[in-house]
């Protein structure tokens, strides 16, 4: 029995999956190459957050914070221009 060849569409991987795998690979290599224990901990934390996006905060978790930050940035720029 012969099977028909699969179409290229069957081999496609969503771009988001490829980007996440690439980011994880970069973090794993950076962690392995880092001589700093604190950097290795930071890379391990980044890997965890990459694998578990549900634990990351979003704007809805802190209502009004994004507007407050935007206001602080605007004030900072104003002060820098006048200095």
Secondary structure, DSSP 8 states (H G I E B T S, - for coil): -------GGGG---HHHHHHHHHHHHHHHHHHH---HHHHHHHHHHHHHHH-GGGS--GGGSTTHHHHHHHHHHHHHHHHHH-
